[in-house]
């Protein structure tokens, strides 16, 4: 992209953010935490992520209300849309597409949202436990397949995914901490305890794989970015500005 066009798009994005109503800018929903530069996220990924996040919000609300039937239906929608987003992201990773890192970042951000939220929904759950476990494992396994797709790239191409891998590493640490808290503090059935313990084991394996990849890559540029305060600046939900709409 030419410099003039890049500057123009940045100015347009800044203008749109400034013009948006205060409520729209400050509103919180799961989609705000997805990783990746939103201006480069393919529409096939972005649209499925948005649907998955909305379904996750519905599932959480229904579960809180004790409406297990509707919660299970919403969780099925989470599974379907998150799997579709992951497939689309993996295709771009495998093709070494320019927007592959942003696609992977958006998908992994949604997976983190699902893992974090669903882990907390086991508290007091009974009939819904199996559905929660299916969704939890779907998100973990989907992200593992995304990491495997990155691992299958050449070392040079893997370097483009350092930010994504570091974000996943941080996310997994948070997820493990959350499960530890759930196992310690929440009201859980025996099945729920077993499911969360198994999920923690999977997450530990995920982190080992991610850290193994990072150990062979140059992370200095990412560290420099974090040191100058930008860090995840372009990753919605990590303190950075949200940019323009998704690209195809």
N, C-alpha and C positions, 0 to 999 in steps of 0.2 A: 504494500500500500504506500502511495506517495506521501511525503511529509505534509504537503498542503492539505491533502484529503484527511490524513490522520488528525491534524490540528483542527480541521473543520468539524469532524465528528466529535472530537472532545469538547469543542465549544458548544455544539448542539446538545450533547448529553448534559453538560453543566447547565445549560439554559432550561432544559426540560425538568431537571431536578429542582432548580430554583423556582420554577413556575408551578410545580406540583403543590397541592394543598398540604398544609402541615400535617394533617392526620394521615395522608397517604404516605408521607415520607417517614413518619414515626411508627406506623402500624407494624405489628410483629406477627409474622406467621412463619411456618416451617420453611417455606421456600426461600426466605431471606438468608438461610444459612448454607445454601448450596455453594460448593466451591466453584471456582472457574470465572473467567472473564465473560460476563453475560453477553457482551456484544459479539463474541465469537462462538457461542454455544449453538450448535445446529438446532434448527427448529424441531426436528424429530426427537431430539433429546430433551430440549427445554419444555416442549408441550407435555411429554410423558411425565417429566419430573413434576411439573405443575399439577397434573392430575393426581399423581401419587401423593403429593403433599396435601392436597385438598382432601383426598380420601383418608389420609392419616389423621387430619384434624377431625373429620367426621367420626372415625373409629374411636378416637380418644374421647370425644364427647359422649358417644353412645355408651362406651364402657363405663364412663363416670356416672352415667344415669342408670346403669344396670340393665341396659337394653342389649343383651348379648346377641340376639339375632341380627339386629341392625349393625352392631359392631363387627360381627363376623363377615357380613356382606361388604362392609367398608374395607375391612382388612383384605378381602379377596381383590378388591379394586386396587389397593395398594400393591399387592403382589403382582398383578397383571401389568400395571403401568410402570412399576419400578423395573420389572424384568425387561419390558420393551425399551425403556431408557438405557438400560445396561447393554442390551444387544446393539442398539444403535451406536452407543459410545464405543463399544469394542470394535465395531466395523471401522470406525474412524481411526482408532488406535492401530489396528492391524494394517491399515492402508497408509500409515504414517502421514495422515492428513494434517494440514496446518492447524485445523481446529480440533485435532485429536486431544491435546492436553486440556482444552476448555471443556470438551465433551466429557472426558473422564472426570474432570473436576466437578462438573455439575452432577453427574451420576453418583459419584462417591459422596458428595455432600448430602444428597437425598438419602443415600443408604445410611449415612451417619444419623440423620434425623430419625429415620425409621428405627434403627437399632436403639437409639437413646430413648425415644418415646415408648416403644413397645416394651422395653425392659422394665419400665416403670408401671406399665399397665397390668403386670402379673399380680400386683398388690391387691389382695382380696378377690382375685379372679378364681373361678372354678370351672364352669362349663366352657369358658372362653379360652382356657389355657392352651388347648391344642391349636386353635387358630392363631393365637399369639405366637406360639412356638414356630408354626409354619412361616409366619411373616418374618419373625426374627431371623430364622435360618435362611430364608430367601434373601434377605438383605446382606447377611454375612457372606453367604456363598456367592452371591452376585458380585460383591466387591472383590472377593478372592479371585473370581474369574477375570475381573478387570485388571487386578494386579498381575495375574498370569499373562494376560495379553501384553502388558507393558514389559514384563520379563522376557517375552519372546522377541522383542525388538532388538536391533543391533545396539551396541553400547552408545553409539552416537545419538541414535533416536531416543534411547532411554533418557538421555540427558535432558531432553525437553520436558520430561515428566517429574523432575526433581521437586518442584513446588507441590505437585499433586501428591507425590509419595510422602513428602514431609507432612502435608496436611492430614493424610490418612494415618500416619504414625501418631500424630497428636490426637486425632479423633479416637483411635483405638484405645489410647491410654485413658481418655475420658470415659469411654464406654466400659472398660474394665472396672474403673473406679465406681461407675454407676451401678454395675451389677454387684460389686462387693457391698455397696450400701444397701441394695435391694435384698441381698441374702442376709444381711445383718439386721435390717430394720423393718422390712415389709412383712405383711401377713401372707404367707405363701403356702400352697398345698405342697405335698411331697413331689408331685409331678412338676410343679412350677420350679421348685428348688433344683430338681434334676435337670430341667431344661435350661435354667439360667447357668448352672454349673457347666453344662456341656457347651453352652454358648461362650462362656468365658474361656474355656479351653481352645475353642476355635479362634477366638480373638487373639489369644496369646500366640497361636500359630501364625495368624495373619501378621501380627507385629514382627515376628521373627523373620518372615519372608520379606516384608517391606524394608526392615532395617538391613537385611542382607543385600537388597538391591541398592539401597542408599550408600552402603559401605563401598561400593564400586564406582560411585558417581562423584562428580565434583559438586559439592554442596556449598562452596564458598560464595558463589554469587547469590544464592538464596539467603545465606547467613548475612551477607552485606546488606541485602534488601531489608531483612528484619532489623538489623542494627540501625539503619537510617530512619526507622519508624514506619516504613511502608508495609513491610511484612505481607499480610494478606490483603493489602489495600484494594485490590481489584476483586476480591472474593466477597460477595455479599454474605453478611452474617459474621464476618471476621473483622468488622470495624471499617471496612472500606466502602467507597461509593459504589452505587449501582449504576451500571452503564446502560447502553441502549438495548434494543430488542434482540432476540436471537437471530442467528443467521442459519441458512440452510447448509 
